[in-house]
Amino acid sequence: MESIGNPWLYLAFFAIVIVMLLIDFLGFKQKEGQDVKIKTAAYWSIAWVSVAALFGGGLWLYLQQTAGVAIANTKTMEYFAGYLLEKSLAIDNVFVWLMIFAAFAIPQGLQRKILLYGVLGAIILRTLFIFIGAWFVQEFSWVLYIFGAFLVYTGFKFLKGQEEEETNIEDMAILKWLRKHMRITPKLEGAKFFVRQNGVLWATPLFLVLILVEASDVIFAVDSIPAIFAVT
């Protein structure tokens, strides 16, 4: 399987990701517990989409100069197809996160903190999944048929809609396991993930929510990553 990837492209890509994460972590000024305004969230969403579009444009310019217009058009369209597919599948993630926040009564002012750490963990985990998947594709080309089947299944599920599916947060196996094996405070302790009481370390419900956010993203990655491989 041929790839347009090379060390310099990977370096540039990860550099952009690191810079944008630093901007998101350090550049966004929000006092602890303060709600994020809809207008501010909209501006940041536009900024992230703009970065993705600019990256696609930069990819096209690079490929147009190194591989020709035909390959540049094809690969850039694959990139945008993958981006739009991932955006569409991410809608499910958002609804599940909202259900988790509602179940644990997480104030809006604390939701951004959870999502920041959750996204950071998702980037790390998905990077591992993608490299593992790329290795499988490189070694066993027939695995692409499995990824294609995932793409068909995902498209069918998206067309069908999720109205018939109901998710009960309390029934999640990972939540039951955490409650059985961890000391968890009965209520939130501000923005803390852990607190020490009488010399004993306790996790807070905020930490549980972070784990559930990460777990839900891993579950959705089972759909989205094979779908991206099937497209690209």
Buried (B, 14 or more C-beta within 10 A) or exposed (E): EEEBEEEEBEEBEEEBBEEBBEEBEEEEEEEEEEBBEEEEEEEBEEEEEEBBEEBBEEBBEBBBEEEEEEBBEBBBEBBBEBBEBBEBBEEBBEEBBEBBBEBBEBEEBBBBBBBBBBBBBBEEBBEEBBEEBBEBBEEEEEBBEBBBEBBEEBEEBBEEEEEEEEEEBEEBEBBEEBEEEEEBBEEBBEBBBEBEEEEEEBBBBBBBBBBBBBBBBBBBBEBBBBBBBBBE
